[in-house]
C-alpha cells in the first residue's frame, strides 16, 4: 500500500513536469524506473518522512571549501583537508560543503566531465568517505549543465550512445529576447555534429552545455547520480544553478513551473530513501524569486540567503543599517521543516542581483566604487535590453571590509568579525567560506594566472605556510580564526540560536543593528546588537526591553548586565549577545 501511494505521488510529479512533452514511455513505467534507481523496490525500502521536521539545530555550522583549498605536496588534497579540519576546526565545524570534486574542464569544478568519479588530483572516493565519517558532507549536484568535454557531449556530437539526446538546442532565429542571462557570452554555441550543425544552449559558458530535461533519460541519469552520492556519504545536496533547469522558447527560461516540480520530485525520491538528507537550492536571483524555492515546505529544505552578503557589506562600509534592517523585517520566518542557509562569502563573488529592489542605484554605485578601491573586480551580465550590468563583486570578504566608503582604516579585523557575529546569530544555518575562516586576502597572482575575476577569492594555501600563520598570534589569520572559533563555540551552546528559533528585528537607529532571538521552548532570549559604524555608540538598555526579573549577560565578553537603567556602550563594530541564560 505504501509503495502504491509513493508510486502515485511520483506519477503526479511526472505528469505535471511533462504535461506538454510527448514521453517515449508511459508515466507509470518512468515512475517505477525512478523509484528503482533511487533504491525503492518494495515496501521495506521506504522510509516515510515526518512532515515539518527540522533536521538541523544550533550545532550545525557548515564550512565551504574546495577540495584543494589547502595542499601539501606529500599527500592528496582531500586528505590534507581532513587533517586541517581536525587540527583547526575541532568543536566548531560539523558539516563541510566540498565544492565540485569531480573531473572538470573549467569554472573551477562547475563544468563537470564525469559525475561518477573523484578528480584524481584531489584524491579518491575513499577520501570522501573518510570525511563523511566525521562530517556531514554537502555534495554539489551540478544539474543544469555539464562540460563540453564530457563523454555525454561527445556522444551528442557523434549522434550515438548515452548523452546523444541529452542537450538543449535552439535556432538562432528563435525569439530569445526574454531569456534571463547571468553572463555576457552568446547564449547559443554553434556545434558541428554528425548530422549537421546544431546550436547548443549555454547559460553560463560555451564549455558548459545545458541539459534538456524534456528528455526523461536526463532525469533518470541524475537520479542515478543522486543514488551514487548517497552511497558515498552525501548528507546535503546543493542544486547548482537549478533556476535555469527548464527552458521554453519565448519565455525567460528561469524559475519555470517545471523547474519547481522537478525539485519537488527529487525531494520526494530522496526523502523516502533517507528523510534526514537536506536539499539546498542555489538560486542567485532577486529575493522574492528566491523565496519561492521553499514551495509549500515541499521543495528545498533550505535556500541560500543571497541578499545577505551585499546588504551586510553595504551596511558595514556605509555605517548605515537601514537597508539591511528593512530587508530583514520583510523576510518571512521559515516554517518548521525549512530554513535559510546564511553565508556572507563564497567561492563566487558578492552577488548583486539579489540586491535588486533592495539597494538603490546610488547605493549600488557607491558599493561598487568602494569595492574597486579595495582591490575588488566586477563581473558583468547582459540585461534585458542587451546592456551590461554588474552581476557580482569579486573580492575576499576580509579585504571588502578593510574600511568604509571613505577608505581603509584600522578596524578591518573588528569589522570582519562584526559581519560574522551578525550572520552567526541570525535565523538559519550558517555557512563559512574557508577563506573567511582563515582571513585570506585578495589573490591577485591567481587572477593574473587564470584571467578570471573569481580567482581573487580562490587561493590555494600551502598547508605548512597556512599552519605557520594560524599558529602565530600576531598574524591576521590567527586573530580571525581565534575570534571566529570563539563566536561559533558560543553559538553552538545557545538554544535561542536554533535555525528556526523566533527572530524579531529591533529598531535601534541607523548605526546599531539588532535583532532578538527566542528559543523554541521560549526559555532563552538573546538580544544580538552590533555597532555597524566606526564611532562609539550608546543606547539605553531600557530601549532594548530586557525583562527586569531576569539575569542578563553578554555571552561574548562575559560581562553581566546589572543595571537596566544604564547605557549600553558599544565600541566601533562591537557585537553583544545579551542572554537571560548562560550556556558557556
C-alpha positions in Angstrom: 0.0 0.0 0.0 2.8 2.5 0.9 4.6 1.7 -2.3 1.5 2.3 -4.3 0.9 5.7 -2.7 4.5 6.7 -3.3 4.4 5.5 -6.9 1.2 7.5 -7.4 2.8 10.6 -6.0 5.8 10.2 -8.3 3.4 9.8 -11.2 1.7 13.1 -10.3 5.1 14.9 -10.3 5.9 13.5 -13.7 2.5 14.3 -15.2 3.0 17.9 -14.1 6.6 18.1 -15.4 5.9 16.5 -18.7 2.4 17.9 -19.4 3.5 19.4 -22.6 6.0 16.8 -23.6 5.3 13.6 -25.6 7.1 10.9 -23.5 8.6 7.8 -25.1 7.2 5.6 -22.3 4.2 5.6 -20.0 4.4 7.8 -16.9 3.8 4.8 -14.7 6.8 3.0 -16.2 9.0 6.0 -15.8 7.9 6.4 -12.1 8.8 2.7 -11.5 12.3 3.2 -13.1 12.9 6.3 -10.9 11.9 4.5 -7.7 14.1 1.5 -8.6 17.1 3.7 -9.4 16.9 5.6 -6.1 16.7 2.3 -4.2 13.0 1.8 -3.6 11.8 -1.5 -5.0 9.3 -2.6 -2.3 7.6 -1.5 0.9 10.6 -2.4 3.0 12.8 0.2 1.2 10.5 3.1 2.0 11.4 5.5 4.9 8.5 7.8 5.5 9.5 11.5 6.1 8.0 13.3 9.1 6.2 16.5 7.9 7.9 19.8 9.0 10.7 18.0 10.8 13.8 20.1 11.4 16.9 18.1 10.5 19.2 20.7 12.0 19.9 22.7 15.1 22.2 25.3 16.6 25.1 22.9 16.5 25.2 22.9 12.7 28.0 25.0 11.1 29.0 24.5 7.5 32.4 25.2 6.1 32.5 25.8 2.3 35.8 24.8 0.6 37.4 23.5 -2.5 38.9 20.1 -2.2 42.3 21.7 -2.7 42.0 25.0 -0.8 44.8 23.6 1.4 47.5 21.5 -0.2 50.5 19.5 0.9 52.9 18.1 -1.8 53.2 14.8 0.1 49.5 13.9 0.2 46.2 14.0 -1.6 44.4 17.4 -1.0 41.3 15.7 0.4 43.5 14.1 3.0 45.1 17.4 3.7 41.6 19.0 4.1 40.6 16.3 6.6 43.8 17.0 8.6 43.2 20.8 8.5 39.6 20.3 9.8 40.7 18.1 12.7 43.5 20.5 13.6 41.8 23.9 13.3 38.1 23.3 13.3 37.6 20.8 16.1 34.4 21.6 18.1 33.4 24.3 15.6 32.6 22.8 12.2 30.4 19.8 11.8 29.4 20.0 8.2 31.5 20.5 5.1 30.5 21.6 1.6 33.2 20.4 -0.7 32.8 22.3 -3.9 32.7 20.0 -7.0 35.4 17.5 -6.6 34.8 15.7 -9.9 36.9 15.8 -13.1 36.2 19.1 -14.8 37.3 21.3 -17.7 36.6 24.9 -16.5 34.9 27.1 -13.9 36.9 25.5 -11.0 34.8 22.4 -11.0 31.4 23.5 -12.2 32.0 22.2 -15.7 31.8 18.5 -14.8 33.3 15.9 -17.2 32.4 12.9 -15.2 29.8 12.9 -12.3 30.7 9.4 -11.1 34.4 9.8 -10.2 36.6 11.9 -8.0 39.2 14.2 -9.6 42.4 12.2 -9.3 44.3 15.4 -8.4 42.2 15.6 -5.2 42.1 12.0 -4.2 39.6 9.1 -4.4 36.2 8.1 -3.2 37.8 6.6 -0.1 39.0 10.2 0.9 35.4 11.5 0.5 34.1 8.6 2.6 36.7 9.2 5.3 35.5 12.8 5.6 31.9 11.7 5.6 32.6 9.6 8.7 33.3 12.7 10.8 31.4 15.5 9.0 28.0 15.9 7.3 29.0 16.4 3.7 27.3 18.6 1.2 27.7 17.5 -2.5 27.1 19.7 -5.5 24.6 18.3 -7.9 25.6 20.4 -11.0 22.2 19.7 -12.6 21.8 22.5 -15.3 24.9 21.8 -17.4 28.0 19.7 -17.8 31.3 20.0 -19.6 31.6 20.2 -23.4 34.4 17.7 -22.9 32.2 15.1 -21.3 31.5 11.7 -22.9 27.9 12.6 -23.0 28.6 15.7 -25.2 31.0 13.7 -27.4 28.1 11.3 -27.9 25.8 14.2 -28.7 28.2 15.4 -31.4 28.6 11.9 -32.8 24.9 11.2 -32.6 25.1 7.9 -30.8 25.4 6.4 -27.3 24.3 7.8 -23.8 24.1 11.6 -23.9 23.4 11.8 -27.7 20.0 13.4 -26.9 20.8 15.0 -23.5 21.3 18.6 -24.6 19.1 21.6 -25.2 19.2 23.2 -28.7 17.6 26.2 -30.3 17.7 28.1 -33.5 19.4 31.4 -34.0 16.1 32.5 -35.5 14.1 31.8 -32.3 13.0 34.8 -30.2 15.3 34.6 -27.3 14.9 38.2 -26.2 13.2 37.3 -22.9 15.9 34.9 -21.7 17.4 35.9 -18.4 21.2 35.9 -18.8 23.8 35.6 -15.9 26.7 36.1 -18.3 27.6 38.3 -21.4 28.7 35.4 -23.6 26.5 34.3 -26.6 23.7 32.0 -25.4 24.0 29.6 -28.3 27.0 27.6 -29.2 27.3 26.6 -32.9 28.4 22.9 -32.9 29.2 20.7 -35.8 27.6 17.3 -35.2 27.5 14.1 -37.3 24.0 15.0 -38.6 24.7 18.7 -39.2 25.2 22.0 -37.3 23.3 22.4 -34.0 23.0 25.4 -31.7 23.5 24.2 -28.2 22.1 26.3 -25.3 24.8 27.5 -22.9 23.5 29.6 -20.0 27.0 30.2 -18.5 29.8 29.5 -21.0 30.4 27.6 -24.2 32.2 24.9 -22.1 29.1 24.4 -20.0 26.4 22.9 -22.2 22.8 22.8 -20.9 20.8 19.6 -20.4 17.4 19.1 -21.9 15.2 17.8 -19.1 12.3 17.4 -21.6 14.1 14.1 -22.2 13.3 11.8 -19.3 16.6 10.0 -19.8 18.3 13.1 -18.4 16.2 12.8 -15.3 16.9 9.1 -14.9 20.7 9.8 -15.3 20.6 12.4 -12.5 18.6 10.2 -10.1 21.3 7.6 -10.7 23.9 10.2 -9.8 22.0 11.1 -6.6 21.9 7.4 -5.6 25.7 7.2 -6.0 26.3 10.3 -3.9 24.0 9.0 -1.1 26.1 5.8 -1.1 29.3 7.8 -0.9 28.1 9.8 2.1 26.2 12.9 0.9 24.0 14.3 3.7 23.1 17.6 1.9 22.6 18.2 -1.8 23.3 21.7 -3.3 21.3 22.0 -6.5 23.6 24.2 -8.5 22.1 26.9 -10.8 18.8 25.0 -10.7 16.7 28.0 -11.5 17.7 27.7 -15.2 16.9 24.0 -15.5 13.8 24.0 -17.7 13.7 26.0 -20.9 10.7 27.1 -23.0 11.4 29.2 -26.1 9.7 32.6 -25.8 10.0 32.8 -22.0 12.6 34.0 -19.5 13.8 30.3 -19.1 14.3 30.9 -15.4 12.1 29.8 -12.4 9.6 28.0 -14.7 6.9 25.8 -13.1 8.5 22.7 -14.4 11.8 23.5 -12.6 9.9 23.8 -9.3 8.2 20.5 -10.0 11.5 18.7 -10.8 12.8 19.8 -7.3 9.6 18.5 -5.7 10.1 15.2 -7.5 13.8 14.9 -6.4 12.8 15.7 -2.8 10.1 13.1 -2.8 12.6 10.5 -4.1 15.4 11.4 -1.7 13.3 11.8 1.5 11.7 8.4 1.0 15.1 6.9 0.9 16.6 8.9 3.8 14.3 11.5 5.4 17.2 13.3 7.1 19.0 14.3 3.9 18.7 18.0 3.1 18.2 19.7 -0.3 19.5 23.3 -0.7 18.8 25.3 -3.8 21.4 27.6 -5.2 19.4 30.4 -6.9 21.3 33.6 -7.3 18.3 35.7 -8.2 16.2 38.6 -6.7 15.0 37.9 -3.2 11.3 37.4 -4.0 12.0 34.8 -6.6 14.5 33.1 -4.3 11.9 32.6 -1.6 9.6 30.6 -4.0 12.0 27.7 -3.8 10.7 26.8 -0.4 7.5 25.8 -2.2 4.9 24.8 0.4 7.6 23.2 2.5 7.8 20.6 -0.3 10.8 21.9 -2.4 14.1 22.9 -0.9 14.7 22.3 2.8 16.9 25.4 2.7 17.6 28.3 0.3 20.7 30.4 0.1 20.1 33.8 1.7 21.7 35.5 -1.3 20.6 39.1 -0.3 22.5 39.0 2.9 26.1 39.4 1.6 25.6 42.6 -0.4 23.3 44.1 2.2 25.7 43.3 5.1 28.8 44.6 3.3 26.9 47.7 2.3 25.9 48.2 5.9 29.4 47.9 7.3 31.1 50.1 4.7 28.5 52.9 5.0 27.9 52.6 8.7 24.1 52.6 8.0 21.9 49.6 8.5 18.6 50.9 7.1 18.7 48.7 4.0 19.7 45.6 5.9 17.1 46.3 8.6 14.3 46.8 6.0 15.1 43.6 4.3 15.3 41.6 7.5 11.9 42.9 8.5 10.4 41.8 5.2 11.8 38.2 5.4 9.2 35.6 6.3 10.1 33.3 9.1 11.0 29.9 7.7 8.3 27.4 8.8 9.4 24.2 10.5 10.9 21.8 8.0 12.6 24.7 6.1 15.3 27.1 6.9 17.7 29.7 5.5 21.3 29.0 4.6 23.1 32.1 5.6 26.5 33.0 4.2 28.4 36.2 3.6 31.3 34.9 1.5 31.7 32.2 -1.1 33.8 30.8 -3.9 32.0 33.2 -6.2 31.6 36.9 -5.6 29.2 39.1 -3.8 26.1 38.7 -6.0 24.3 41.9 -6.9 21.1 40.5 -8.5 19.8 39.6 -5.0 20.2 43.3 -4.0 18.0 44.5 -6.9 15.0 46.3 -5.4 16.7 46.4 -2.0 19.6 48.8 -2.6 19.1 52.0 -4.7 21.2 52.6 -7.8 23.2 55.2 -5.9 23.9 52.7 -3.1 25.0 50.1 -5.6 27.2 52.6 -7.4 28.9 53.6 -4.1 29.3 50.0 -3.1 30.9 49.1 -6.4 33.3 52.1 -6.3 34.3 51.2 -2.7 35.0 47.6 -3.5 37.1 48.5 -6.6 39.0 50.9 -4.3 39.7 47.9 -2.1 41.1 45.9 -5.0 37.9 44.1 -6.0 36.8 43.2 -9.5 33.4 43.4 -11.1 31.8 40.7 -13.2 29.1 41.7 -15.7 25.9 40.2 -17.2 23.7 41.1 -20.1 20.5 42.9 -19.1 17.1 42.6 -20.8 17.9 45.4 -23.2 21.3 44.0 -24.1 23.3 46.4 -22.0 25.9 45.2 -19.5 25.0 45.3 -15.8 27.2 44.4 -12.8 26.4 40.8 -11.8 28.8 40.3 -8.8 31.7 41.9 -7.0 34.8 39.7 -6.9 36.8 40.3 -3.7 37.6 38.4 -0.5 35.3 39.4 2.4 38.4 40.2 4.5 39.5 42.9 2.0 36.0 44.0 1.3 35.7 45.1 4.9 39.1 46.8 5.2 37.5 50.2 5.6 34.5 52.3 4.8 33.4 54.3 1.8 35.9 56.9 3.0 38.8 54.4 2.6 40.8 51.8 4.6 41.1 52.2 8.4 42.3 50.4 11.5 39.1 48.4 12.1 39.4 45.7 9.4 39.5 42.7 11.7 36.8 44.2 14.0 34.6 45.0 11.1 35.1 41.5 9.7 34.3 39.8 13.0 31.2 42.0 13.4 29.9 40.8 10.0 30.2 37.2 11.1 28.7 37.9 14.5 25.6 39.3 12.8 25.4 36.3 10.5 26.1 33.6 13.1 23.2 34.9 15.3 20.6 35.0 12.6 17.7 32.7 11.8 19.1 29.9 9.6 22.1 27.6 9.2 25.4 29.5 8.9 28.0 28.7 6.2 31.6 30.0 6.5 33.9 30.0 3.5 37.3 28.6 4.4 39.0 31.8 3.2 36.9 33.8 5.6 37.6 31.4 8.4 41.4 32.0 8.0 41.2 35.6 7.0 42.6 35.3 3.4 43.3 38.5 1.4 42.8 39.1 -2.3 44.9 36.7 -4.5 45.9 39.0 -7.4 48.5 36.5 -8.6 45.9 33.9 -9.3 43.7 36.4 -11.1 46.6 37.2 -13.4 47.4 33.5 -14.0 43.8 32.5 -14.7 42.4 35.6 -16.2 39.3 35.0 -14.1 38.0 37.6 -11.7 36.6 35.0 -9.4 40.1 33.6 -8.8 40.7 36.5 -6.4 38.9 34.6 -3.7 40.1 31.1 -4.5 43.5 31.0 -3.1 45.2 27.6 -2.8 47.1 27.6 0.5 50.3 25.6 1.1 49.4 23.7 4.3 52.7 24.4 6.1 52.6 28.1 5.3 49.0 28.4 6.5 49.7 26.5 9.6 52.6 28.8 10.5 50.3 31.8 10.1 47.4 30.3 12.0 49.8 29.4 14.8 51.3 32.9 15.0 49.4 35.1 17.5 50.5 38.2 15.6 49.0 37.3 12.2 45.6 38.4 10.9 44.9 34.8 10.2 45.4 33.7 13.8 43.3 36.6 15.1 40.4 35.9 12.7 40.4 32.1 13.3 40.6 32.6 17.1 37.8 35.1 17.3 35.5 33.3 14.8 36.0 30.0 16.6 35.1 31.7 19.9 31.8 33.0 18.4 31.0 29.6 16.9 31.5 27.8 20.1 29.3 30.3 21.9 26.6 30.0 19.2 26.5 26.2 19.4 25.6 26.3 23.1 22.6 28.5 22.8 19.1 27.1 22.1 17.9 30.5 21.0 20.3 30.2 18.0 18.4 27.2 16.7 17.9 27.9 12.9 14.1 28.0 13.4 14.0 30.0 16.7 11.9 33.1 16.7 13.6 36.3 15.3 12.4 39.9 15.6 14.2 42.9 14.2 15.0 45.7 16.7 14.7 49.4 16.0 17.8 51.0 17.4 18.7 53.7 14.9 20.8 53.6 11.7 24.2 52.8 13.3 23.1 50.0 15.6 21.8 46.8 14.0 19.9 44.4 16.3 17.5 41.5 16.5 16.0 39.3 19.1 16.1 35.5 19.1 13.9 33.3 21.3 14.4 29.5 21.7 11.6 27.2 20.5 10.8 26.3 24.2 10.7 30.1 24.9 13.1 29.7 27.8 16.1 31.6 26.3 16.2 35.1 24.8 19.2 36.6 23.1 19.5 40.2 22.0 22.0 40.4 19.2 23.2 44.0 18.9 26.0 45.3 16.7 27.5 48.8 16.3 28.0 48.9 12.5 29.8 52.2 12.5 33.4 53.4 13.1 32.4 55.6 16.1 31.4 54.7 19.6 27.6 54.3 20.1 25.4 54.1 23.2 21.8 53.1 23.7 19.7 52.8 26.8 19.3 49.3 28.0 15.7 50.1 28.7 15.2 50.7 25.0 16.0 47.0 24.3 13.2 45.9 26.6 15.0 43.4 28.7 12.9 41.7 31.4 13.9 43.2 34.7 13.3 40.0 36.7 15.8 38.0 34.6 19.6 37.9 35.0 21.4 39.1 31.8 24.9 38.6 30.5 26.8 39.4 27.3 27.8 35.9 26.1 30.8 37.3 24.1 32.5 39.5 26.6 31.2 37.5 29.7 30.0 40.9 31.1 26.9 40.8 33.4 24.2 43.3 32.6 23.2 44.5 36.0 21.6 48.0 35.8 18.9 48.0 33.1 18.5 51.8 33.5 22.1 52.3 32.3 23.5 52.8 28.9 25.0 50.0 26.7 28.3 51.3 25.4 29.4 49.9 22.1 32.9 50.4 20.6 33.2 50.5 16.8 32.0 47.2 15.3 31.4 45.6 18.6 28.7 43.0 18.9 27.0 41.8 22.1 24.8 38.8 22.6 22.8 39.6 25.7 21.2 36.5 27.1 19.0 35.6 30.0 20.6 32.2 30.2 24.3 31.4 30.3 25.4 28.3 28.4 29.2 28.6 28.2 
